[in-house]
Amino acid sequence: MGVLYFISDVFFVLIFHIVGYRRKVVRENLELVFPDKSKKEIHKISRKFYHHLCDMVVESVKSISITEKELNKRFTFTNVEEIHKLEKQNKSIVLMGGHYGSWEWSFILQRHINHKGYAVYKKIENKYFDALIKGIRAKYDTHMITTKQTVHRLGASQIRGELTINGFLADQSAKHWKTKHWQEFLGVKVPVLTGAEMIAKRLDMAVVFIGTKKVKRGYYSTTFQTITTNPKEYADFEITDKFLKLLEELIYEEPAYYLWTHKRWKYKDNAPKEEADD
């Protein structure tokens, strides 16, 4: 790992100082979300973010060969009993997370629980890279399913009587012309994906938030928070809004560990206008 983090430091110099990979996007995102911060503060967060991004790249590569023992030492769970509690209630789970901290190493969770694991992802066009990503993420028996397969595969799993835990990275930007729900995220109104909530309601699954914090370089700690065990009792989009609030708390606490290179707010100017009061 020491060699890999040395490579990460070199990589940081390359992409931050020389190539400037998406530096404008990162700066504009940070300035949009933190309008009260000075240029110096924005620059400091940006540098820290790029260091973390480079670490995540080498950590993803290391996922191919890292031992289970080593990964369990580096990626820990503070309250995995929250998942065991839902197992005793015979509840399958929609696990909602965001692009924060480390999500590639979270798949070690399958070694600590009995639920069958599925992770929803968007298929990559390059078939070789797609196979590599699926192989890494399936190393600990998590089954990768594409967004188009989700309803069919999870519905069939329920019919077979399986208890499942189903991971969604639910903070990605929805297509503004398709979206059913707009909500403020980090102070800016954006189109929001609602598929995880829809699946939870259709299949009556508990909804759990997964929040991962970076303890120090190469070490992460994850905490689970149950949003609801009865999703059908909630109004449309209320579960999604609760998830966004929980993710916001993590980001405001330490913004550098969010994925700022994504154009998360690219559709903000397409937000529907508020109707005037009568």
Secondary structure, DSSP 8 states (H G I E B T S, - for coil): -HHHHHHHHHHHIIIIIIS-TTHHHHHHHHHHH-TTS-HHHHHHHHHHHHHHHHHHHHHHHHTTT--HHHHHHHEEES-THHHHHHHHTT--EEEEE-SBS-SSGGGGGGGT--SEEEEEE---SSHHHHHHHHHHHTTTSEEEEETTTHHHHHHHHHHTT--EEEEEETTSB--TTT-S-EEEETTEEEEB--HHHHHHHHHT-EEEEEEEEEEETTEEEEEEEEEES-GGGS-TTHHHHHHHHHHHHHHHH-GGGB-TTS-TTTTGGG--------
